């Protein structure tokens, strides 16, 4: 049985221009998470992260801290059925 989940994550704060997308991609890949990360026009960062609950929950904890530059004001997470991403990408 496939217990994968898809987390749709919205991160607000000073999260653009501080390497957040690159570090998020590195963190996700190291945890075996697939999906993508992108900047939004409202200066937030949006992530679709697909994996197993334990992997995703640990990734969310990282998202709450960020890369150590800038700051995270809030992290909103919605859980959805997986869409079977094959890798983790940085979208521009």
Phi, psi and omega in degrees: 000137181269114181258021180292150177232161172241122175257127173260117191241129176242123184244127179241154182138206174268082189239004174248145181079014181234013179082016184298313182298314182298313180293323178297318179296317178298315179297314181298312181299320181293338179262001180078022181267139176249167179135218180201164175227142178209153172279147176251157183295339179274013178077010175268172174241135180243136180228136165250116185238125183240130180177201179268153187311314183298317178298312184294319180296321177294321178296320177300319178299319176297316181301326180293334179264323182075192185280001179095352175245144186075201176204152178258123179270316180205152176229121178248134184231130171242133178264134184222167173294146181292155177243004175067054171296148182261343180204177176250125185241154168260120178263141181249000000 
